[in-house]
Amino acid sequence: MPEQEESFVCTRARKERHQSGAARHTMSDCFGCKSQKTISGASSSPSHKTTPASILDSKASLPSQWQSLKQVDMMARSTGGEIDVRADATSAQLDQWKKDVGEAAAKLVENGMVVGLGSGSTALQFVAALGKRVEREGLRIVGIPTSEQTEHFARQLNIPLSTLGEHTQLDLDVDGADEIELGSLYLIKGHGGALLREKIVAAASKRMAVISDDSKLVERLGSKFAVPVEVVQFGWQVTQKRLADLGSKPALRMTPQGKPFVTDGGNYIVDCAFGPMANPKEVAHHLDHVTGAVEHGLFLGFVWEAVVCGHGGLQILTRKGP
């Protein structure tokens, strides 16, 4: 999820918070949570982590606590959260395709790289595969996570982490997407709630690769998903009206508990349905000039390659045009 440094959140407490609606639980509230810094500035793992071997060699590719959180914490973080919309595949097939693209993207990473670690269920498969390489091959990299969830998971895998303050330019960013436009590889992102941090990391990267199952491929952006727009809480109603004036059908994103969804940066998200967009650049231009809007989920010109998987197998798509 987006910008602004916040305390690391204990996984167990996060699940309890979602169930009870309790206030945020931070490291200072949990006797088992610790955060340490290495000399290089990369963060080490918290003290009550699952061991790397048990994570990576488990029957599932994600640790057991993340399996239980996939619906509670990642999929249901918002009404528009990372939803698998295809009806032609089982959940087991979708999980396998996500694992396949994650492992393929992990092969793009080389020793010495600074790597953006994306957010969402597909991106976590990339992080899991990267963790295997760190553990088994001694791969030397530094990761820049785009959300608290990704940071927590990467710490469990002993992936060295740092910040954009320490590394202002990244070699590679790997992330998922809600929609991928064929040809241009333009994206809609942000239905997991992390669009601000994700875009900051993408903009700081020399190269970005997107990973997904092939149901996310569309002829025109907006065909399946609305465009998330992160807005400041103050006066959000005015901002939403301005978004409506652009021709969208805006809706404030709500949590399953019926409260406004709040990003890591403390902002709201308004999901703006524009329908299929003939000119997403023009839409992005107008969104860039809405007062009160922090950032939007149109990622245009960032991606050079897409790694996708489906019934036809794994394929790598490259961007066409400038």
ZIJO-V495492 format. One record per residue. OMEGA is omega in radians with two decimals (* if undefined). BURIAL is # if it has 24 or more other C-alpha atoms within 12 Angstrom, else .. D_CENTER is the distance of its C-alpha to the mean C-alpha in Angstrom with 2 decimals. Layout:
# ZIJO-V495492
OMEGA_BURIAL_D_CENTER ; OMEGA_BURIAL_D_CENTER
This chain:
# ZIJO-V495492
-2.89_#_6.79 ; 3.10_#_9.27 ; 2.98_#_12.27 ; -3.13_._15.31 ; 3.05_._16.08 ; -3.12_._16.55 ; 3.02_._18.12 ; -3.07_#_16.51 ; -3.14_#_16.57 ; -3.09_#_18.52 ; -3.11_#_17.02 ; -3.12_#_20.40 ; 3.13_#_20.79 ; 3.14_#_17.44 ; 3.12_#_18.60 ; -3.13_._21.97 ; 3.14_._20.70 ; -3.12_#_19.03 ; -3.03_._22.31 ; -3.06_._24.61 ; -3.11_._22.94 ; 3.13_._24.00 ; -3.12_._23.02 ; 3.06_#_20.27 ; -3.12_#_21.27 ; -3.12_._20.91 ; -3.06_#_22.27 ; -3.13_._25.65 ; -3.00_._26.02 ; -3.08_._25.57 ; -3.07_._28.38 ; -3.04_._26.33 ; 3.05_#_23.48 ; 3.06_#_24.08 ; -3.12_#_22.35 ; 3.12_._24.21 ; 3.03_._24.10 ; -3.11_._25.52 ; -3.09_._27.94 ; -3.11_._25.57 ; 3.09_._23.13 ; -3.06_#_20.48 ; 3.08_#_19.70 ; -3.02_#_21.12 ; 3.06_#_20.29 ; -2.99_#_21.29 ; -3.10_._24.70 ; 3.11_._24.01 ; 2.91_#_21.50 ; -3.09_#_22.04 ; -3.12_._23.73 ; -3.10_#_21.94 ; -3.11_._24.56 ; 3.09_._24.12 ; -2.96_#_20.35 ; -3.09_#_20.65 ; 3.13_._23.89 ; -3.10_._23.23 ; 3.04_._23.79 ; -3.10_._20.12 ; 3.04_#_17.56 ; -3.13_#_15.72 ; -3.00_#_17.98 ; -3.13_._19.92 ; 3.10_#_18.44 ; 3.05_#_14.91 ; -3.12_#_16.73 ; -3.11_._18.20 ; -3.05_#_15.06 ; 3.13_#_13.13 ; -3.05_#_15.03 ; -2.93_#_15.89 ; -3.05_#_12.79 ; -3.09_#_9.66 ; -3.04_#_11.44 ; 3.12_#_13.85 ; 3.11_#_12.07 ; 3.13_#_13.29 ; 3.13_#_15.84 ; -2.98_#_13.59 ; -3.02_#_10.63 ; -3.04_#_9.26 ; 3.05_#_12.89 ; -2.97_#_14.65 ; -3.06_._17.46 ; -3.13_._19.69 ; -3.06_._23.00 ; -3.13_._24.30 ; 3.08_._22.51 ; 3.11_._22.57 ; 3.12_._19.71 ; 3.09_._21.01 ; 3.12_._20.84 ; 3.12_#_17.25 ; -3.14_#_16.37 ; 3.12_#_18.56 ; 3.09_#_17.12 ; 3.10_#_13.58 ; -3.12_#_15.42 ; -3.13_#_17.47 ; 3.09_#_14.89 ; 3.13_#_13.12 ; 3.11_#_16.64 ; 3.14_#_17.63 ; 3.13_#_14.91 ; 3.13_#_15.88 ; 3.10_#_19.35 ; -3.04_#_18.45 ; 3.14_#_18.16 ; 3.12_._21.55 ; 3.06_._23.33 ; -3.09_._22.97 ; 2.89_#_19.66 ; -2.91_#_17.18 ; 3.02_#_13.75 ; -3.11_#_10.30 ; -3.05_#_8.01 ; -3.08_#_4.47 ; 3.13_#_2.11 ; -3.01_#_4.30 ; 3.13_#_7.91 ; 3.13_#_8.44 ; 3.12_#_6.49 ; 3.05_#_8.36 ; 3.03_#_11.38 ; 3.13_#_11.20 ; 3.11_#_11.16 ; 3.12_#_13.98 ; 3.10_#_15.88 ; 3.08_#_15.65 ; 3.08_#_17.01 ; -3.12_#_19.83 ; 3.09_#_20.80 ; -3.10_#_20.92 ; -2.96_#_23.02 ; -3.10_._25.24 ; -3.08_._25.63 ; -3.14_._25.46 ; -3.12_#_22.82 ; 3.12_#_22.70 ; 2.99_#_19.43 ; -3.12_#_17.56 ; 3.04_#_13.82 ; -3.09_#_11.95 ; -3.11_#_8.92 ; 3.11_#_6.37 ; 3.07_#_6.73 ; -3.14_#_9.86 ; 3.13_#_8.85 ; 3.11_#_7.77 ; -3.13_#_10.89 ; -3.11_#_12.99 ; -3.14_#_12.41 ; 3.10_#_13.07 ; 3.13_#_16.10 ; -3.12_#_17.40 ; -3.13_#_17.49 ; 3.03_#_19.32 ; 3.14_#_17.04 ; -3.09_#_18.41 ; 3.07_#_16.15 ; -3.08_#_17.08 ; 3.06_#_16.21 ; 3.04_#_16.48 ; 3.12_._19.87 ; -3.10_._21.00 ; -3.07_._19.41 ; 3.07_._19.30 ; -3.13_#_18.73 ; 3.10_#_16.49 ; -3.04_#_17.81 ; 3.03_#_14.77 ; 3.12_#_11.05 ; -3.08_#_9.35 ; 3.07_#_6.17 ; -3.14_#_6.32 ; 3.05_#_7.96 ; 3.04_#_10.07 ; 3.07_#_13.13 ; 3.14_#_14.56 ; 3.14_#_18.02 ; 3.13_#_20.55 ; -3.09_#_22.36 ; -3.02_#_20.55 ; 2.95_#_17.02 ; -3.06_#_15.98 ; 2.71_#_12.69 ; 3.11_#_11.72 ; 3.02_#_8.13 ; 3.11_#_7.38 ; 2.95_#_8.73 ; 3.05_#_6.34 ; -3.03_#_7.63 ; -2.93_#_5.53 ; -3.09_#_7.22 ; 3.10_#_9.85 ; -3.14_#_8.60 ; -3.12_#_6.46 ; 3.10_#_9.86 ; 3.13_#_11.95 ; 3.13_#_10.75 ; -3.11_#_11.14 ; -3.13_#_14.48 ; -3.03_#_15.59 ; 3.07_#_15.25 ; -3.01_._18.27 ; 3.09_#_16.49 ; 3.04_#_13.21 ; 3.12_#_12.79 ; -3.11_#_10.69 ; 3.14_#_10.95 ; 2.89_#_11.74 ; -2.95_#_14.87 ; 3.06_#_17.46 ; -3.13_#_17.50 ; 3.12_#_14.78 ; -3.13_#_17.47 ; 3.05_#_19.51 ; 3.12_._22.56 ; 3.07_#_21.49 ; -3.13_#_18.32 ; -3.11_#_18.66 ; -3.09_#_20.46 ; -3.00_#_18.28 ; 2.98_#_15.78 ; 3.09_#_16.43 ; 3.10_#_14.98 ; 3.07_#_13.13 ; 3.11_#_14.97 ; -3.06_#_14.42 ; 3.07_#_18.01 ; -3.10_#_20.04 ; -3.11_#_21.71 ; 3.09_._25.17 ; -3.07_._26.68 ; 3.14_#_23.66 ; 3.11_._26.28 ; 3.12_._27.72 ; -3.14_#_24.41 ; 3.11_#_23.79 ; 3.12_#_27.32 ; 3.08_#_26.75 ; 3.08_#_23.74 ; 3.14_#_26.11 ; 3.11_._28.70 ; 3.13_._26.56 ; 3.13_._27.08 ; 2.99_#_23.94 ; -3.03_#_24.00 ; 3.09_#_21.84 ; 3.09_#_20.90 ; -3.13_#_19.66 ; -3.10_#_16.78 ; 3.06_#_18.26 ; 3.06_#_17.46 ; 3.11_._19.41 ; 3.09_._21.91 ; 3.11_._22.71 ; 3.11_._21.54 ; 3.08_#_19.37 ; -3.12_#_15.68 ; -3.12_#_15.19 ; 3.07_#_12.16 ; 3.12_#_12.10 ; 3.10_#_14.30 ; -3.11_#_16.69 ; 3.02_#_16.40 ; 3.01_#_16.54 ; 3.02_#_14.80 ; 3.13_#_17.28 ; -3.02_#_16.43 ; 3.13_#_18.90 ; 3.09_#_20.35 ; -2.99_#_22.13 ; 3.13_._22.80 ; -3.03_._22.89 ; 3.08_#_23.00 ; -3.11_._25.75 ; -3.12_._24.72 ; 3.09_#_21.08 ; 3.13_._22.13 ; 3.10_._24.66 ; 3.13_#_22.30 ; 3.14_#_19.92 ; 3.14_._23.10 ; 3.13_#_24.20 ; 3.13_#_20.93 ; -3.03_._21.07 ; 3.08_._24.44 ; 3.10_#_23.89 ; -3.11_._24.96 ; 3.07_#_22.72 ; -3.11_#_19.54 ; -3.14_#_17.23 ; 3.14_#_14.81 ; -3.01_#_13.93 ; 3.01_#_11.44 ; 3.12_#_13.85 ; -3.02_#_12.83 ; 3.09_#_16.35 ; 3.14_#_17.80 ; -2.93_#_14.91 ; 3.06_#_14.70 ; -3.13_#_17.75 ; 3.09_#_17.07 ; 3.07_#_15.30 ; -3.06_#_15.66 ; -3.12_#_16.24 ; 3.12_#_18.26 ; -3.13_#_20.46 ; -3.13_._24.11 ; 3.13_._25.20 ; -3.10_._23.49 ; 3.06_#_21.12 ; 3.11_._21.27 ; 3.13_#_20.07 ; 3.10_#_20.23 ; -3.08_#_21.02 ; 3.05_#_20.96 ; -3.12_._24.30 ; -3.07_._25.72 ; *_._24.99
